[in-house]
Amino acid sequence: GAVVSQHPSWVICKSGTSVKIECRSLDFQATTMFWYRQFPKQSLMLMATSNEGSKATYEQGVEKDKFLINHASLTLSTLTVTSAHPEDSSFYICSAATGLGDNEQFFGPGTRLTVL
Amino acid sequence: AQKVTQAQTEISVVEKEDVTLDCVYETRDTTYYLFWYKQPPSGELVFLIRRNSFDEQNEISGRYSWNFQKSTSSFNFTITASQVVDSAVYFCALKEVYGGFKTIFGAGTRLFVKA
C-alpha cells in the first residue's frame, strides 16, 4: 500500500513554543490530508481536513489559530501547534488520500508531542 | 450524524481462545465504508479491512473474520485462536461518502491476550 511518513516521530518542547509536524505521502499524490489527535487511551479525533492549495476545514471545537495547517503541495502537509501548552500533549496522526471521495486513506505513523 | 460504538472497552482472553469485537454504527448515508484498524503499542495504525455498504459478504483472512450485517448496523470482528501478538487496541471506523468524507473512529477495544 501507499506510504505516509511523519516527522518528527516524537518531540518534546517547552510551554509557549511552537512545534511543526510534517506529513508526507511518499509514493502518491495526496489531494486530501486529514489530521487526527489521540489522547492516551482514547480514540482518534479528527481535527481538520485539508485539500491541496486551499484552506483547511476544521472540526468543531478545534482552534484554527492554534493548530495551523498548511497543505501547499500534493505530497506535504504541515501541522503547527502554536504556543503549545501541556494540554496539547498528544499523539498526532495524519492520513492522506488521493481525493476527498477516495475510500482509501493511508495513515502516517504518528507524532508524539510532549509539552513541558 | 455518523457514529461508531464499540461497547467493549477492554477484553482479556487466554491464548488460543476465540474473541469477537463488536462494532455498531449509525449513519444516514446509503453509501459508506466501514473499516477495522489495529493499533499496537507503537501507535501506528494497521489497516485490517474495508467494507462498502453494498457488500454484505462476510470475509475471512487467516485467523480474522468479519461479519457485516446492515439489518443491525453491525460490523463485528472475530479473531480465532488468538495469539499474544494480537494484543492491541482495535478501532472500528466509518466513512460516509456524501457526509463530508470524514472517517470517524469508535472508542476502540483494548484486547489483552495472555499466554
Interface residues (C-beta under 8 A of the other chain):
Chain A: G1 T32 F34 K41 Q42 S43 L44 M45 L46 T49 F91 I93 S95 L100 G101 N103 E104 Q105 F107 P109 G110 R112
Chain B: Y33 Y37 S42 G43 E44 L45 F47 R50 N52 F91 K95 V97 G100 F101 K102 T103 I104 F105 G106 A107 G108 R110
